Amino acid sequence: MDIRGVPEAHVDRALDLVYLVFHDAPEEERRKHHRELVLGCERIGAYDGDTLVGFLAAHRFTLSVPGGDLPCPGPTFVAVAPTHRRRGVLSALMAELFRRGVRQGRPLAALWASQDAIYGRFGFGPATEGLGVEIDSRRPLALRVPPDERPLRLIDPADAPAVVGPYFEATRAARAGRHARDAERWRGEWLAERDEDDDELSPPRIVALGEPLAGYAVYRTKAGGDGPGAPGLVRVDELEADDAAVAAALWRYLAAIDLTGTVRAWGRPLDDPLLRFAADRDQVRVTGQYPGLWVRLVDVAAALTGRGWAAPVDVVLEVRDDHLPANSGRFRLTAGPRSSAYGPTDDAPDLTLDVRDLAACYLGGTRVGSLVRAGLVTEHTPGAAARLDDALRTELLPHTGDEF
């Protein structure tokens, strides 16, 4: 196989390969949207002669990490021709993505896994988790906190990047695991007129509270809900708020929309305050929990020294990385709220772990101690996992609903 960049002239061939692999036959409008997305991505192909038999696109994302931002390619549209499976094509595509990341100073990569079993073997670990939440809105939403009574207003989706975009940036910085959005991503992904997964849903609606802005929600509605005669559905795609009172006002609004009986939010953080201030947990139910963003530490040293730390820690990590040998070995991590360092050492390890498990803990969403108890991390020095967990801790759990 020849692994090389995919020129613009081959993008339609790449999409044909993706649709073949995922058994898809999109309408022209959707295909046009996919083409625009891929044109904005870094593109890597596997060629057998002149035939494109493998493809990987990568969004040029910036990811919020504790204490800052880091460049983080987002692999998507990953496909291998059925005639070339089990011949190392995917491994070669990933290896090229990782090589470019090291060479260009991009210490992370992150994706949403279509098949969990595939990406763990390439060193990706599930670094965020999400909840599905459903509200029975056939009666008023029962709350334990008084909602913020400032006026609500609807925002034209065309104005959203300018009105709510800066607010999203501020909230993004407070919670790890979120990609920066430019106006094109707002309009093309979050605020597309038609929803790719359900064309019965309305165009996006945006409700905002406060001036200056104190919170907003992006949602869509559907008449008939889950079937003929059923009350309508409100699907919440995003809700951000300054505090519990603002969040309560937005949830109350969503649960009171006329001719609807269910509010469904597919991606909420595990520490969503709704689950605390809802007065009736039979009315507000968690319907599922799932891995969200999978993170890969392409350059472990740059990734660890590029994030902030909540507490001092001094530990020796023995890291295994089958794909990037430079990450393997024993390294001393010395970090704290003001500085951090990571370098080779001959000292005995305090913890032994695979790079995928270090990635799962990197944003603060998975505790090292839980992986010790699961038999995935070996603790050689008692208390080492707890000390590392204290240093990795974040005030808010990492989370994103920005699927790609």
C-alpha positions as CSV (number, residue, x, y, z in Angstrom):
1,M,0.0,0.0,0.0
2,D,1.1,3.6,-0.7
3,I,0.0,5.9,2.1
4,R,-0.2,9.5,1.0
5,G,-2.4,12.6,1.1
6,V,-5.7,12.5,-0.7
7,P,-6.0,15.5,-3.2
8,E,-9.2,17.4,-3.7
9,A,-9.7,15.6,-7.0
10,H,-10.1,12.3,-5.2
11,V,-12.5,13.4,-2.5
12,D,-15.5,12.0,-4.3
13,R,-13.7,8.7,-4.6
14,A,-13.1,8.8,-0.9
15,L,-16.8,9.5,-0.2
16,D,-17.8,6.6,-2.4
17,L,-15.5,4.3,-0.4
18,V,-17.0,5.6,2.9
19,Y,-20.6,5.0,1.7
20,L,-19.6,1.5,0.4
21,V,-18.2,0.6,3.8
22,F,-21.0,2.1,5.9
23,H,-23.8,0.9,3.6
24,D,-25.0,4.4,2.9
25,A,-26.6,6.1,-0.1
26,P,-27.1,9.8,0.9
27,E,-29.1,12.3,-1.1
28,E,-27.3,14.9,-3.0
29,E,-27.7,17.6,-0.4
30,R,-26.2,15.4,2.3
31,R,-23.4,14.3,0.1
32,K,-22.6,17.9,-0.7
33,H,-22.4,18.6,3.0
34,H,-20.0,15.6,3.6
35,R,-17.9,16.8,0.7
36,E,-17.5,20.3,2.3
37,L,-16.6,18.7,5.6
38,V,-13.9,16.5,4.1
39,L,-12.5,19.3,2.1
40,G,-11.9,21.2,5.3
41,C,-10.1,18.2,6.9
42,E,-6.6,16.7,6.7
43,R,-6.9,13.7,4.4
44,I,-4.9,10.5,4.4
45,G,-5.4,7.7,1.8
46,A,-4.2,4.1,1.2
47,Y,-3.7,3.4,-2.5
48,D,-3.3,0.0,-4.1
49,G,-1.9,1.2,-7.4
50,D,-4.2,3.9,-8.5
51,T,-7.2,2.6,-6.5
52,L,-8.1,4.3,-3.2
53,V,-8.7,1.4,-0.8
54,G,-8.4,3.2,2.6
55,F,-9.3,6.6,3.8
56,L,-9.1,8.8,6.9
57,A,-10.1,12.4,7.3
58,A,-9.1,14.4,10.4
59,H,-10.8,17.6,11.6
60,R,-8.3,20.3,12.6
61,F,-9.6,20.8,16.1
62,T,-8.5,22.6,19.2
63,L,-9.5,20.7,22.4
64,S,-10.0,22.1,25.8
65,V,-7.8,20.3,28.4
66,P,-7.5,21.2,32.1
67,G,-5.9,24.6,32.2
68,G,-5.8,25.3,28.5
69,D,-6.1,24.2,24.9
70,L,-4.2,21.8,22.7
71,P,-4.3,21.0,19.0
72,C,-6.1,17.8,18.5
73,P,-7.0,16.2,15.1
74,G,-10.4,14.5,15.1
75,P,-10.3,11.4,12.8
76,T,-13.6,10.8,11.0
77,F,-14.8,9.2,7.7
78,V,-12.5,6.2,8.4
79,A,-13.0,3.4,5.8
80,V,-11.2,0.4,4.4
81,A,-12.4,-1.3,1.3
82,P,-14.0,-4.7,1.9
83,T,-11.5,-6.2,-0.6
84,H,-8.5,-5.0,1.6
85,R,-9.6,-5.9,5.1
86,R,-7.1,-7.5,7.5
87,R,-4.1,-6.3,5.4
88,G,-2.9,-3.5,7.8
89,V,-4.6,-0.7,6.0
90,L,-6.2,0.9,9.0
91,S,-3.0,0.5,11.0
92,A,-1.1,2.3,8.3
93,L,-3.5,5.2,8.2
94,M,-3.4,5.6,11.9
95,A,0.4,5.4,12.0
96,E,0.6,8.2,9.4
97,L,-1.8,10.3,11.4
98,F,0.3,9.8,14.6
99,R,3.6,10.5,12.7
100,R,2.2,13.8,11.5
101,G,1.0,14.6,15.0
102,V,4.4,14.2,16.5
103,R,6.1,16.0,13.6
104,Q,3.7,19.0,13.7
105,G,3.4,19.4,17.5
106,R,-0.1,17.9,17.9
107,P,0.1,15.8,21.1
108,L,-3.4,14.5,21.1
109,A,-5.9,12.9,18.7
110,A,-9.6,12.3,19.6
111,L,-12.6,10.5,18.0
112,W,-16.0,9.1,18.5
113,A,-15.7,5.4,18.1
114,S,-18.1,3.7,15.7
115,Q,-16.8,0.4,17.1
116,D,-15.3,0.5,20.5
117,A,-13.2,-2.7,20.0
118,I,-11.3,-1.2,17.1
119,Y,-9.8,2.0,18.5
120,G,-8.6,0.8,21.9
121,R,-5.9,-1.3,20.2
122,F,-4.6,1.9,18.6
123,G,-4.1,3.5,22.0
124,F,-7.4,5.5,22.3
125,G,-9.1,5.5,25.7
126,P,-12.7,6.7,26.5
127,A,-11.9,10.0,28.2
128,T,-15.5,11.4,28.5
129,E,-18.8,9.9,29.2
130,G,-22.3,11.0,28.5
131,L,-25.8,10.4,29.8
132,G,-29.1,10.1,28.0
133,V,-31.8,12.0,30.0
134,E,-35.6,12.0,29.4
135,I,-38.2,14.3,31.0
136,D,-41.9,13.4,31.2
137,S,-43.2,16.9,30.4
138,R,-46.9,16.1,30.4
139,R,-46.9,17.9,33.7
140,P,-44.9,20.9,34.9
141,L,-41.3,20.2,35.7
142,A,-40.8,19.8,39.5
143,L,-37.8,21.7,40.7
144,R,-36.0,22.0,44.0
145,V,-34.4,25.4,43.1
146,P,-36.1,28.6,42.0
147,P,-35.5,29.3,38.3
148,D,-33.9,32.5,37.2
149,E,-36.9,34.7,36.2
150,R,-35.1,37.0,33.7
151,P,-36.8,37.0,30.3
152,L,-36.1,34.3,27.8
153,R,-35.7,35.1,24.1
154,L,-35.4,33.1,20.9
155,I,-32.3,33.7,18.7
156,D,-32.2,33.4,15.0
157,P,-29.9,30.5,14.1
158,A,-28.1,32.7,11.6
159,D,-27.1,35.0,14.5
160,A,-26.1,32.2,16.8
161,P,-22.3,32.2,16.1
162,A,-22.1,35.8,17.0
163,V,-24.6,35.7,19.9
164,V,-23.9,32.4,21.7
165,G,-20.6,31.5,20.2
166,P,-18.5,33.6,22.6
167,Y,-20.5,32.2,25.5
168,F,-19.8,28.7,24.4
169,E,-16.1,29.5,24.2
170,A,-16.2,30.7,27.8
171,T,-18.0,27.6,29.1
172,R,-15.8,25.3,26.9
173,A,-12.7,26.6,28.7
174,A,-14.3,25.5,32.1
175,R,-14.9,21.9,31.0
176,A,-12.3,19.7,29.4
177,G,-13.0,17.7,26.3
178,R,-14.6,20.3,24.1
179,H,-13.6,21.4,20.6
180,A,-13.5,25.1,19.6
181,R,-16.2,26.0,17.0
182,D,-15.9,28.5,14.3
183,A,-18.9,30.0,12.6
184,E,-18.7,27.4,9.8
185,R,-19.0,24.5,12.3
186,W,-21.9,26.3,14.2
187,R,-23.8,26.7,10.9
188,G,-22.8,23.4,9.2
189,E,-23.1,21.0,12.1
190,W,-25.0,22.3,15.1
191,L,-27.5,24.5,13.2
192,A,-28.0,22.6,10.0
193,E,-31.6,23.1,8.7
194,R,-32.2,19.4,8.5
195,D,-31.1,16.8,11.0
196,E,-29.2,13.9,9.4
197,D,-30.6,11.3,11.7
198,D,-34.2,12.3,11.8
199,D,-35.7,14.4,9.0
200,E,-39.0,14.7,11.0
201,L,-37.3,17.0,13.5
202,S,-37.8,20.8,13.1
203,P,-35.0,23.1,12.2
204,P,-32.9,24.1,15.2
205,R,-34.3,26.5,17.8
206,I,-32.1,28.5,20.2
207,V,-33.5,29.9,23.5
208,A,-31.3,32.3,25.5
209,L,-31.6,33.8,29.0
210,G,-30.1,37.1,30.3
211,E,-28.5,40.1,28.9
212,P,-25.5,39.7,29.0
213,L,-26.1,36.1,28.1
214,A,-26.3,33.8,31.2
215,G,-27.3,30.6,29.4
216,Y,-28.8,29.1,26.3
217,A,-30.2,25.8,24.9
218,V,-30.2,24.4,21.3
219,Y,-33.2,22.1,20.6
220,R,-35.4,20.7,17.9
221,T,-39.1,19.6,18.1
222,K,-41.1,16.9,16.4
223,A,-44.9,16.5,16.3
224,G,-46.2,13.1,17.1
225,G,-43.2,12.2,19.3
226,D,-42.5,8.5,19.1
227,G,-45.5,7.5,17.1
228,P,-49.0,8.4,15.8
229,G,-51.1,10.0,18.6
230,A,-48.1,10.4,20.9
231,P,-47.4,13.9,22.3
232,G,-44.6,15.9,20.6
233,L,-40.9,15.5,21.4
234,V,-38.3,18.1,22.3
235,R,-34.8,17.0,21.6
236,V,-32.1,19.0,23.4
237,D,-28.8,19.1,21.7
238,E,-27.0,21.5,24.0
239,L,-27.7,23.4,27.2
240,E,-25.2,25.7,28.9
241,A,-25.8,27.9,31.9
242,D,-24.0,30.1,34.4
243,D,-25.6,28.4,37.4
244,A,-28.3,26.1,38.6
245,A,-31.0,28.9,38.6
246,V,-30.3,29.6,34.9
247,A,-30.3,25.9,34.0
248,A,-33.6,25.4,35.9
249,A,-35.2,28.2,33.9
250,L,-34.0,26.7,30.6
251,W,-35.2,23.2,31.5
252,R,-38.5,24.6,32.7
253,Y,-39.0,26.3,29.4
254,L,-38.1,23.2,27.4
255,A,-40.5,21.1,29.5
256,A,-43.4,23.5,28.9
257,I,-43.4,23.8,25.1
258,D,-47.0,23.4,23.9
259,L,-48.1,20.1,22.2
260,T,-45.1,18.2,23.5
261,G,-44.9,15.5,26.2
262,T,-41.3,14.3,26.3
263,V,-38.0,16.2,26.5
264,R,-35.0,14.0,25.4
265,A,-31.4,15.0,25.8
266,W,-29.0,12.5,24.3
267,G,-25.7,13.8,25.6
268,R,-25.5,15.3,29.1
269,P,-22.5,15.3,31.5
270,L,-22.4,12.9,34.4
271,D,-22.4,15.8,36.8
272,D,-25.3,17.6,35.2
273,P,-27.0,19.6,38.0
274,L,-30.4,18.8,36.5
275,L,-30.1,15.4,38.2
276,R,-29.7,17.1,41.6
277,F,-32.3,19.8,41.4
278,A,-35.1,17.8,39.8
279,A,-37.6,17.3,42.5
280,D,-39.0,14.0,41.0
281,R,-36.5,11.6,39.6
282,D,-39.4,9.5,38.2
283,Q,-40.1,12.5,36.0
284,V,-36.4,13.0,35.1
285,R,-34.9,9.7,34.2
286,V,-31.4,8.7,33.1
287,T,-31.9,6.4,30.1
288,G,-28.4,5.4,29.4
289,Q,-24.7,6.0,29.9
290,Y,-22.0,5.7,27.2
291,P,-18.4,6.5,26.3
292,G,-18.1,9.8,24.5
293,L,-14.8,11.2,23.2
294,W,-12.0,8.7,22.9
295,V,-8.5,10.4,23.3
296,R,-5.1,9.3,22.1
297,L,-1.9,10.7,23.7
298,V,0.3,10.9,20.6
299,D,3.1,12.6,22.4
300,V,2.7,11.7,26.1
301,A,5.3,14.2,27.3
302,A,3.8,17.1,25.5
303,A,0.3,16.1,26.4
304,L,1.1,15.8,30.2
305,T,3.1,19.0,30.3
306,G,0.5,20.8,28.2
307,R,-2.4,20.5,30.8
308,G,-2.9,22.0,34.2
309,W,-2.7,20.1,37.5
310,A,-4.8,20.4,40.6
311,A,-2.3,19.2,43.1
312,P,1.4,18.4,43.4
313,V,2.5,14.9,42.3
314,D,5.8,13.1,41.8
315,V,5.4,9.6,40.4
316,V,7.3,7.3,38.1
317,L,5.1,5.9,35.3
318,E,6.0,2.8,33.3
319,V,4.1,3.3,30.0
320,R,3.4,0.8,27.3
321,D,2.7,2.0,23.8
322,D,2.9,-0.6,21.0
323,H,2.4,2.0,18.2
324,L,4.6,4.8,19.3
325,P,7.8,3.5,20.9
326,A,9.0,7.0,22.0
327,N,6.1,6.9,24.5
328,S,7.2,3.6,26.0
329,G,9.5,3.3,29.0
330,R,9.8,4.7,32.5
331,F,9.2,8.4,33.0
332,R,9.1,10.6,36.1
333,L,6.1,13.0,36.2
334,T,6.6,16.0,38.5
335,A,3.7,18.3,38.3
336,G,1.7,20.8,40.3
337,P,-0.5,23.9,39.9
338,R,2.3,26.1,38.6
339,S,4.6,23.8,36.5
340,S,5.1,20.3,35.2
341,A,8.0,18.1,33.9
342,Y,8.1,14.6,32.4
343,G,11.2,12.8,31.4
344,P,13.0,9.4,31.3
345,T,14.2,7.8,34.5
346,D,15.8,4.6,35.7
347,D,13.9,4.7,39.0
348,A,11.5,1.9,39.9
349,P,8.0,2.6,38.7
350,D,5.2,3.6,41.0
351,L,2.5,2.7,38.4
352,T,2.6,0.6,35.2
353,L,-0.1,1.3,32.6
354,D,-0.9,1.2,28.9
355,V,-1.1,4.4,27.0
356,R,-4.8,3.9,26.3
357,D,-5.5,3.9,30.1
358,L,-3.4,7.0,30.6
359,A,-5.5,8.6,27.9
360,A,-8.7,7.6,29.6
361,C,-7.5,9.4,32.7
362,Y,-6.0,12.4,31.0
363,L,-8.9,14.8,31.1
364,G,-9.9,13.9,34.6
365,G,-12.9,11.8,33.9
366,T,-11.6,8.3,34.8
367,R,-9.9,7.7,38.1
368,V,-6.6,5.8,38.0
369,G,-7.6,4.0,41.2
370,S,-10.6,2.5,39.4
371,L,-8.3,1.1,36.7
372,V,-6.1,-0.3,39.4
373,R,-9.1,-2.1,40.9
374,A,-10.1,-3.3,37.4
375,G,-6.7,-4.9,37.0
376,L,-5.7,-2.6,34.1
377,V,-3.1,-0.5,36.0
378,T,-0.5,-2.0,38.3
379,E,0.2,0.0,41.5
380,H,3.7,-0.8,42.7
381,T,3.8,2.0,45.4
382,P,0.8,2.1,47.7
383,G,-1.0,5.5,47.4
384,A,0.5,6.3,44.0
385,A,-2.8,6.1,42.1
386,A,-4.6,8.3,44.7
387,R,-1.8,10.9,44.4
388,L,-2.1,10.9,40.6
389,D,-5.9,11.1,40.8
390,D,-5.7,14.2,43.1
391,A,-3.4,15.9,40.6
392,L,-5.6,15.0,37.6
393,R,-8.8,16.1,39.3
394,T,-11.0,18.8,37.6
395,E,-13.8,20.8,39.1
396,L,-16.2,19.8,36.3
397,L,-16.1,16.4,34.7
398,P,-14.9,16.4,31.1
399,H,-17.7,16.2,28.6
400,T,-18.7,16.9,25.1
401,G,-21.8,16.3,23.0
402,D,-20.0,17.5,19.8
403,E,-20.1,14.2,17.9
404,F,-18.3,14.0,14.6
